[in-house]
Amino acid sequence: MLDASLSIVPDISVAAAVGRRALPNRLCAAFTRSLGAQRATLSLLPRVEHWQLLHATDEPALRAEAAQFARAEGPSVSAALEMRPVYVSDLLDPSDDSRPDLSEEFPGTRHVLALPLHTAHSPIGVICLYFTEPTPVTDAHIAQAHRAAGLALEALLRWRPVHAGAGSRRPVWATDTRAARWERIHQAAGYIAVQEGCAASEGLARLQDVSARDGRSLLDVADGVLQPSHAVLEQPGPGAPTGETRPTMSEL
């Protein structure tokens, strides 16, 4: 059980100060150690439609993070885009209909705490902690962890330009190739938004509705939108090659 007087911020401050070349790794280690978690991931969203994994403590953590961003739902996605901490206290509770069904992607995980990395008005990323052992996390712990995430973000933003190449404005850390799924899903959502004259968030919601209706993965639905077909559209979506058409939402 976590000590109620536990101070998370100093541990993160030390990791940020000495991390340098292994900063994402050290930050994940500091958060797991301070909060009693067993796994952690650190992700950036350089653009909302592009997920970039900076570090995962192990393969199960990587799979859990990839699953959330591929499906566009889960604690990491909610925390990052809504810019607020998200704590799922009992992921194994089958009676809780409010949580996403991610049990297959989160094997053995009991609790999840996702901490947003953000400026005043813009989401930048997320730190997600996975607890495989019973570890009650209080509101005080979450508040401290949120503050510590702010310190982690400051360190990441200071470190990035130092290690980026000349003229590069993007993070220099490698990303897992599975992250490309998130970008394809949002490309499809953007296409639907143009086609239907709605916001991109509504385009994403419509893709999710089709996914749930047909029992297909969100990625399969997105690829069905992005794959040219013989369907006739009133106007082609942005980036569509001349002479190629894509299905409307009614044809999915």
N, C-alpha and C positions, 0 to 999 in steps of 0.2 A: 504494500500500500504506500502511496506517495505521502511524504511528510507534508503536513499542511503549511509548514513554514518554509517549504522548499523555495529557493530563489533560482529561477531558470536563467534570468537575464545575464548574470555574471558568466555562466558557462558558455553562453552563446557569444558574449563579448570576447572571451578568450579565444574561442574557435575562430572568430572573425579576424582577430588580430594576428594569429599565427598560421592561419590556413593557407593563404597565398596560392601556391600551385595546385593544392588539393582542396580548395575552399569548399566546393559542393559536398565532397566526401566528409570533411571535418564538420560542417554544419549539420549534416544528417546524423553523424555520430553523436554530436553534442545534444541534439534534441532528443534522440532516443534514450541516451543515458540520463538526461535530466528529468524526463517525463516517464521513464520506465517502459517505453515502447520497445518492441522487438524488431520492427522494420520501419524504414522511412524512404521517402522519395522527395526529390526537389525538382520542380519543373518551372520553366518559363513559358510565357505566352508573348513572344515578341510582337505578334499580331494575334488578335482573338482567334483567327482561323488557323493559326499555326502553333501546335504544341511542340515544345522542345524539352525533352528529358535531360536534365543535367546529371543526376545521380540517383541510383537505386541501391539500397544496401544489399539486396539479394534478388534472385530471379523471381520469387513470389511477389515481392514488392513491385518489381518492374511490370509483371503481368497484371497486377491489380491496377496500377496507374494507367497502363495502356488500355485496359478494358474500359475504364471510366471515360477516357477521352475518345476512344473509338465509339462508344455508345452515347457520348455527349450527356452523361448523367453520372451522379455519384458525388460523394463529399468533396473530392478535389475540384471537380468542375464547378459545383455550387459555390465553394469557398472562393475560387479564383475569380469567377465572373461576378459574383455578388459582393465580393470584397468584405467578407465577414467570416469568422471562424465557424466551422461546422463540426459538431461532435455527434457521432452515432454511438449511443451508449450500449446498445445490444444488437449487434448485426445478426446474431443467430436467433433472434426472437421471430418466429414465423407469424405471430399475431400482429406485428407492427407493419401495417400496410403503407405507412408513410415513407419507409425507406426503400430505395431501389433494390431490386432483386439481383444482387451481385455475389451471392453466396458461392457460386461456382468459381468466380474469379478471385475471391477472397478466402481461400481455404484456411480454416482454422482461426480466422480473425474474429475476435470478439468485439473490439471497439475500434473506432477510427476517429482521428482528430485531424482535420484539414485546416491549415493556417494560411490565410491569404498574404501574398506579397503585392502591395499596391501603393500607388501614390494617392493623392487626395481624390482624384477622379478617374484613375485609370488602373485596370488590373494588369499586373506584371507577371505573376506566377503563383505558386502554391508549394507549401511544404506539407506533406501528408504523413501522418504517423499511424502505424498499424500495431495494434496490441493483440497478441495471441494468448496472453495470460490475463486473468481478471485484475484490472487495475483501475479502480474508481478515480475518475478525473473530475475535480471540482471546478466551479465557476472561477475560483481564484487561480487555479492552475491554468485554465484556458486564457484568462486575462493576462497572466504573466507570459504565457507562451505567445500570445498575439503581440505583446510588446517586444518580445525577443525576436519574433519574425521581422519586425520593423528594423531591428539592428542588423539582422542577417541580410535584409535587402540593401541596406546602406553599404554593407561590405561588398555585396555582389556588384552593385553599381559602380563602386570605386574601383573594383578589380577588373571589370570588363574592359574599359578603355586602355588600361595599362597593358593588357595581354592581347588586345585585338590588333589585327594587321593594319597597316597604313590605309586610311580611307575607309576602313570597315566599320559599319555601324551595328553589326549583328554580333551576338554573343559568340565566343570562340569555342565553347564547349561542344563536344560531339553529342549527337542525339541518336536515340534508337530508331531504326528504320520503321518500326511499327507506328511511330508518331505520324508518319505520312497519312495514316488512315484518317486522323482528325482533320487534316487539311482537305482531303477529298470530300469528306462529309460536308464541310463548310462551303466548299466550292459548289456542291450540289444545292445546298440551302440558299446560297446567293443566286444561283440560276433560277430556282423556284421563286425567290423574292422578285426578281425582274419579270418573270413570266406572269406571276399572279398580281403584281403591283402591291406587294406587302413588305413588311420589315423582314430582315434576314432572320431574326429570332422566330418569326412566325413560319418562315420557310423551313427552318429546322424542326419546329413543332409538327409541321405537316409530314415531313419525312419520318419523324418518330411515330406519328399516327399510322402511316402506311406500314411501317415495320411491325408495330403491334398487331395491326389488322391481319397481315399476311403471315406472321410468324417468321419473317425474314430478318436477318441482321441489318442494323442501320447502315453498315458499310455496303451491303448488297443493294439496298434501296438506293443509296447515293450513287453507286456505280451504274445502276440502271438509268439514273437521270443523266449522268455524264457520258454514257456510252451512246454514240449516234445511232439512230434507228430510222425506220421509214415513216415514223409518225409525222404528221403535217402540223407545223406550228404557225401561228399568225406572224411571228417574227422570231428569228434565231436568238438564242441566249448569247451573252458576251463571250467572245473567244471561240464560238462555234465555227468550224471551218465552213467555207462557202459550199452550199449544196447539201450539207449534212443537217439533219434535224434530230431533235431529241423528244422523248415522250413528255406529254403534259401530265399533270398530277392525276387527272382522271383516267389516264391510260396506264398508270403504274399498277 
